[in-house]
Amino acid sequence: MHDGSLPTLDSVVDFHARAGGANEHLDRHVRPIELTADERAALVAFLASL
């Protein structure tokens, strides 16, 4: 998370995969996404490479 509140890339991916946290300002179009374990690992590896 850009504010440093989440300790690892894995936790950031988890947060965003579940569409963030409850928030009255959350856009109604933001929805959870389902990622397989392989997709999640690939995303974390990609983010770590940046």
N, C-alpha and C positions, 0 to 999 in steps of 0.2 A: 504494500500500500504506500502511496506516495508520502503519507504523513508519518511513516515509520511505526505505525501502531501494530503492524503484523511482523513477526520475527523472521519468517522465511518465505521464499518464493512459493513453496508448497501451500502455505497458509493464505497467501495472496490469491493464488489460483482457486483454492477452496472458497474463499470469500466471494470472489467474482463469479464463480460457477453457480453459487446459490443466489446470485443477484444482489449481493451485498447484505447489509443489515436492514432491519426495519427502520424506515425513515419516511416521515410525512412528505418530504420533498422528492422522493424517488419517482422518477418518470414511470407512468403506467405501462410503458412499452418495455421496460426492463424486466426480463424474465430469467429464471434459472436455466442453465444449460447442463445437459448430461454429457460428461466426458468419460470415456473408458480409462482404465488405468494406464494404458499405453498412450492415449492422447494427452492425458494429464502429465505423464512423464516427459513426453516430447515437448509439450508447451513449457514446462519448467526448464528443460535443457535449453530450449531456444532462448528463453528469457535470461538464463544464466550466461549465455554466450554474448549478450549485448553489452 
